[in-house]
Amino acid sequence: MNRFVFVPLVTLALAGCSHDPSGVRISRDEPSPDVKVATRTEPVFYNGKTYQVGIAPSGDGGISLSISGMGANQVRDANEVTLSAMHHSSCKDSQRVVLSQPATFNSGVWRASGRCQG
């Protein structure tokens, strides 16, 4: 009998302390805010060499990236560094990077853009 009285009393006490008009909420189903990244340039060590990687948020919620110090024939390396740097700097562990523009070489700099998804 005491069990049937105790449970409603605890529920009423918890509901009385809630700031939410609908009562007690164990978890909230609010979307997490987008990850914001400040524009920055960092050295990245890859395959025995150090490259300068610039990471900046783009206006559409994506990420723009530039890699200095790689040659025009390093397409595979540029794509791997792009995916790794974008994921490490901007995405949650459960997310993956989707490139909206694969790495392209122009004037001695590799440039790419993408976003976190998932």
N, C-alpha and C positions, 0 to 999 in steps of 0.2 A: 504494500500500500504506500509506503514512504517513497518508493521509486516513482510512482505515478504523480506525486505531488512535487517532488524535487525537480524533475525534468521541465515542467512548465515554468517553475519559478526561475530556473537558470535561463531559460529562453527569454522570459520577460526582462530579466536583469540585463542580458546582453542586448536586447532590442532597445532598451532604454538608453544605453550608452552609445548607440549608433548615431552617426551624423547623417546617415543616408535615410531619406524619407521613406524608402521602401522597407526598412528594417535591417536585419543582420545580413551582411554580405561576406561570405567567406573569401571569395576571390572576385576580382573585377575583370570584366571582359573588354577592357579598353585596349586599343591598339598601342603598341609601343611606339615611341617617337622615332622618327627617322634618325639614323646616325649622321651627325654633322662632322665634317672634317675641315679643318682650317687648311688653307693653301700652304704647302710646305715642300721642301726639297730634302731628301735624305740619301745618304750613301747606301748602296745595296751591294753586298759581296755575293757574286755568283760565278761559278766555274773558275775560281782563282783570280778573278778581276773585280774591281770596284767600279760601279756605275752610279751616276747621279740620277735619282728618280724623283720627278716632280709630281705631286698628287694634289689635285684641286677639285672641289665640288663644282659640278656644272649646274646651270640654271634649271634644268629639268629633273633634278634629283639624282642624276647620275654622277659619275666620277670621270675626270679627265686625267690622263697620265702621260708623262713624257720621260724618255730615257735618253740620257746623254752618255757618250763614250762608247757606244756599240757601233760596229761597222754596218754597212748596207747589206752585207751577206749574212748577217746573224738573225735571220727571220725567226727561226725556231727559238733562239735564246730570248729575243724580244717578246715573243708571245708568252713564253713561260714566266719571265720576270713580270710582265704585265698582269697576268692572272694571279700570281702569287702576291705581288705588292698590293693590288686592289683588294684581294680577299683579306690579307693581313691588316690593312689599314682601315678598312671600312665595313666589312661584313661580319655578321655573327658567325659562330662556328657552324651552325646548321644551314647557313646560306651558301649559295654558290654565285660565282661571277658570270654574268652574261655580257659578252662584248657587243656593243652596238656599232663599234667601228674597230676592226682588228688593227693590230699594230702596223703602221705604215711609216716608211722612212722618207724624210724630207729635210734637206739642209742640215744633215748631220745629226738629226734627232728623230728618235722613234716616238710616234704619238698614237694613243689609243683612247677609247672611251668605253664605258660600260656601266653596269649597275648590279647591285646585290639582288638576288632573287631567291625565293624559297622560304 
